[in-house]
Amino acid sequence: MHGPFEELAFLLFTTSIIGVIAVHFRQPVLVAYIMAGIIAGPAGFELVGAHNQINLLAQIGIAILLFLVGLKLDLQHVRHIGPIALAVGTAQLVITTLLGFLLIILLGKNWQTAVYIAIALSFSSTIIIVKLLTDDREIDSLHGRIAIGILIVQDIAAILAMMSVSALGNDTEASDLSGWIDVALFLILRIGLVSLLLFVTIWYVMPPLIRLVARSQEMLLIFAIAWGTALAAMGEWAGFSKEAGAFVAGFSLASTYFRDAIYARLTGIRDFLLLFFFIDLGAKLDFSTLSGELWPAAVLSVFVLIGKPIIVMIIMGYMGYRKRTSFQTGLTMAQISEFSIIFIAMGIILGYLEQDMLGLVTLVGIVTITFSAYMIMNSQRLYEFLAILLGIFERTRPYREISIERQRSMVDNTKIIIFGLGRYGARVLTQLHNHGVGVLGVDFDPEAIRTLRHRNVPVRYGDAEDPAFLSTLPFASVDWIVTTIPEWSANRALLHALKEAGFKGRIVGLARDDERALALQQAGVTRVVNIFQEAADHAVDYLVQEIEDQEKIS
């Protein structure tokens, strides 16, 4: 290869070929991406040397991924899921670490190695699980929200573990009590400064700035990426990680009415950049470092793939969830994290572990990520096969999940969605809302959205031509779609997306001339309203009625 550009082009072409083969045989594409990395890396033909460029693209992809996770984290969900995720995540970390420690001791490792590897095995991959849940459109499901909460708890624990190991590395300064206090005070000072800056930015700077930026769809996209990567860098500076900073950046925008539009526009960029993360993961696998660690890797992989899900199912069953939810959540924990590999690498650098332990944990990572992807994709079949046995993980009355289902059934009553909130659309939306009809308005004009929100009318900011945004709307409960959008291209894209989404309700289209009215009819719109003709007809009917009434009186 002549340079980084040619190497990246080769990687993309190779990955696309392997990906096409994987899709043809109905295999997870992320496994194909990892295979491409193995082929191009030292374990394969060592064809690519642009590791720094690949790693940079991978880090940006991770930042965008965690930004989008924070963006979708509704405050109401945090209130309901947060305590559960904290309890399950903490219990899982403790139990997995203890059982993993005993297992590694039985495999003949010393206690120091056992501690490091056991802690590494307790972490699961946020990046892998968010990717899989997003692809399966389960990110907003109950088990998806609980899994994300648990993963966030794990990520915080992983960051704290790495900070502790880093502090222990300075034998002369941080190994005694005074050293620990200095490190803690330094981190608290940094976190305090960052928190103060975030508070001022989110409450006083962000609202007017994002309203200004949202006037342009292109600038909204650029701003979202800039905000996510800026806070990712700030999170690393504060002593945490880029992932934590990116997550906070997304969460800071989660309560704005621009979040769905931002999410929709970033999904394609996220998928492209995450490709490099999986390639980088595969390229890091070096079989020459494994030596005699294949048997321990096999045992530990089985422990992660089976033991960790069982631990989660026991905890969630005890806390009052149904066996299906416990099972699906447990499957998301059946792999180790990229933090696990970093944690082991830190132990090697500090002299606590042998070099071959990195190969051992990396191999466990590749095996568990690959197999867990298949398990999650086939979770329904696995559940049906194991349903009877899984009954031991469920209480007689799963009280917590019953309570959540009752709350959910009262939330979504949207029956009509109106696209286009100009004078006509806003009037129709407001009148229907005032009559108590479950209605939702959609427009990409931030000022129109802001005005209607101040009147407590339900609206969303988004582009009707964006299929990714349309997929976030509650079409399942909707009976009517009303489009008052004047542009035919936008209407055509909307009607195509509705068809792709399997919408079975009725559609009302607004037209301003006969040509647009005919186009809407031919596109399958149930009822076309030609506003000028119908307004004129209504005026004529009114005047004729008034004249007839006056003639009768006279």
Secondary structure, 3 states (H helix, E strand, C coil): CCCHHHHHHHHHHHHHHHHHHHHHCCCCHHHHHHHHHHHHCCCCCCCCCCHHHHHHHHHHHHHHHHHHHHHCCCHHHHHHHHHHHHHHHHHHHHHHHHHHHHHHHHCCCCHHHHHHHHHHHHCCCHHHHHHHHHHCCCCCCHHHHHHHHHHHHHHHHHHHHHHHHHHHHCCCCCCCHHHHHHHHHHHHHHHHHHHHHHHHHHHHHHHHHHHHHCCCHHHHHHHHHHHHHHHHHHHHHCCCCHHHHHHHHHHHCCCCCCHHHHHHHHHHHHHHHHHHHHHHHHHCCCHHHCCCCHHHHHHHHHHHHHHHHHHHHHHHHHCCCCHHHHHHHHHCCCCCCHHHHHHHHHHHHCCCCCCHHHHHHHHHHHHHHHHHHHHHHCHHHHHHHHCCHHHHHCCCCCHHHHHHHHHHHCCCCCCEEEECCCHHHHHHHHHHHHCCCCEEEEECCHHHHHHHHHCCCCEEECCCCCHHHHCCCCHHHCCEEEECCCCHHHHHHHHHHHHHCCCCCEEEEEECCHHHHHHHHHCCCCEEEEHHHHHHHHHHHHHHHHHHHHHHHC
